[in-house]
Amino acid sequence: MRVAIAGAGNVGRSIAQELIENGHQVMLIERLPKALRPERIPRAEWILADACELTSLQEMDLAGCDVVVAATGDDKTNLVVSLLAKTEFAVPRVVARVNRAENEWLFTEQWGVDVSVSKPRMMAALVEEAVTVGDLVRLMTFRQGEANLVEITLPVDAPYVGKPVRNVPLPPDSALVAIVRGKRVLTPSPDDPIEGGDELIFVCTAAVEDEVRSVLLGER
């Protein structure tokens, strides 16, 4: 893929390095000359420009990108970049960084955002995931909230402990995608039994999250 990243700070550079190592073409856009450090990631295309200026985006052929990542430290900038990428250049996928949790509600498809990544929310989710047993923790949101990655750690007395995955009557629009058991990550098959202490990872819609939790904990 050809990926444009607005913001060449620590976050933008880290994303760029990861994508380049995975074989993608990356263009880093930075408006501050002092932050333009191409020697740090020499395989990226570095551009000194303001990603909020329409003419600059036209000159760098943003329309030819498969993905735009708005990764600056300013939420207003990230929203403007996202909106321009989607509405003016029809970029297929726009990912935006949320810096302040109170601004998260703005990062929607109305602003051109396909996926928003909130560091405060992710950190809070990781804390909850580490200490919470018997409760559903939302780890990540996809497609503007249409689907979520959620986790629940099973108590030892949960009703389906010791029974195979096929026996768990999960609701529609939910899928068990992984079981974390100790240091192992298991791809669940219908015949695999689940155990107390297992971390079950699901993809499901927000509408059925409560039902998933109720089924696993026997609260129906």
N, C-alpha and C positions, 0 to 999 in steps of 0.2 A: 504494500500500500504506500501511497504518498501521503504523508502526514505533516500538517502544519501545526506548530506549537507556538502560541503567543505567550511570551514571557520566558526569559532565559535565566531565571533565578535557579535556586537549588531544586525546586520541584520540576520546573520545565526541563532542566538539564538531565535530571534523573530519568524522567519519562523518555527523553530523546535517546539516552544511552541504552535503555532497555529495548526500545523499538529498533534501534540500529542493530543491536546484537541479535535481534530476531529477524533481521533481513529486510527491514522496511526503509524507505527513503524518508528522511526527516528534514524539515525546514524549520529552523528556530528564528522567531521574529522577536526582536528586542528594540525598544525605543531609546534606551539609555546607552550612549557610547561606552561608558565605563563598564557596563555589564556585558559588552560584546567580547567574549573570550573564546574565539574559535579554536584556540589551541587545546582547550579542555575536551572538546568533542570534535576532532578534526573531520570526521566522516559526515557530519551534519552540514547542511547548507545554512549559513548564518546570514541574516538580513537585518540591517539597521533601518527600522521603519516603525511607524505608529500603526499598530494593528487595528486601531479604531478609525483610520482614515480610508475612505473608500478607494481613492486613487492609488494608494500604496498597495492595497490588496489586489487591485486590478493588475498592477505592474508585476506583482509576484505570481500571478495566475493562480489565485486561490481556488478558482472554479475547477482546476485540474487536480485538486486534492480529494482523497477519499475520506479523510477524517481531519477535523480541526479540533485542537485541544486548547481551550482558554485556561491558561495555567498561571496567570499573573496573581500578585498578592492583593489585588483590588477587585472587589466584587462588581463594581460598576463597569469597570473595563471588561471583565469577563462576560458580563451580560451583553454589552455592546458588540464585542467580537462575535459572540454566539449568534446574535440577531443578524448581523451583517453576513456571516458565513452561510446561514440558512436561507435568508430571504433574498439576498443580492447575488449569491454565488451557488445556491442550491447544493451545498456540500451534503453528501448523504448522511454523515454522522458527525454530530457535534458533542463534544464532552467538555464540561465546564467544572472548574474548581470552585467550591464554596469556601470562603475564608471565615465568614462570621455566621454562626448558626442561625441568628435571627433573620438572615437574608435568604435562607434556604427556600422559602416559599416562592421566591421570585424566579427560581431557576426551573422554568417549565417550558413546554413546547411553544407557548406564546412568545417566549424570548428566544426561540430557536434551539433550545437545549434538548438533546436527546437523552443524555445521561449526566446527572450531576453527582459530584463526589464531595461529600462534606467531611473534612477531617475531624471536626468535633464529634459528629455523629458516629463516624467509624471508630474513633477512640472510645466513645461511650459504649458502643456495641461490644467492642473487644473486652472492656472491663466487665460488662454484664455477662458475656459469654464465659469469662474465666471464673466467675464466682456464683453464677446462678444455676441451680438444679431445679428442674420441674417447671421452668417458665420458658416461653417462646421469646427468643431474642432476634430482632431483625438486624441482619448484618449488612445488607446492601439492597438497593432498589434498582430495578431495571424498567425501561420503557415507560418512564414517567409514572411510576407507581403501579403499573399494570401487573407487575410480577416482582416478587421479593425473594431474596435469599435469606432464609431463616434457620435458626438452630435451636434445638432443645436437648438438654442433657437429661436422660431418663433416670428417675429415682429407682432404687432397687425393687420397690414394691409396685412399679407401674404394671398395669394389667397384661401387657403383651411381652413382658420380659420372659425370655426362654422360648418364645414362640417364633415361627418363621415370619419373614416379612410379608409373605402372601396372606397371612391371617389378619393383617392390620387393615381395617376398612377405611382407608384414606378417602377423603371427599374428592369430587372432581376438581380439576384445576390445581392439583397438588402432586408433587413427585418427590420421592426420596432419592437423592442423588449421591449421597455419601454417608458412610458411618465412620466416625473417628473413634477408635478404640485404643486407648493408651497412646502409643507412638505410631500406630498403624492407621492408614486411611484405606477403607474397604469400599469397593464398588458393590453395592447391595444386589443380590440376586433373590428371586422369590423364596428360595429354600434356606437362606441364611437366617439363623436365629438372632434376635436382638438381645442385648444384655443390659443389666443395670449399670449405669455409669456411661453408657454409650452416648456420644454426641451425634445426634441425627441431623443431617443437613438437608433441607428441603428447598425446592423452588415452588412457590405457590402464589396465588393472587391474594391481595390484602383481604378480600371478602371471606376467604376460607381459613385464615390464620387461626381464628378462635376455635374453629371446628377441628383443625389439625391438633391443636393443643388438647382439646377435650377428648378426642379419640385416644391419644397416647397416654393421657393421665386417667382415663376412665371416669370422666366427669359428665358424660352424656346423661 
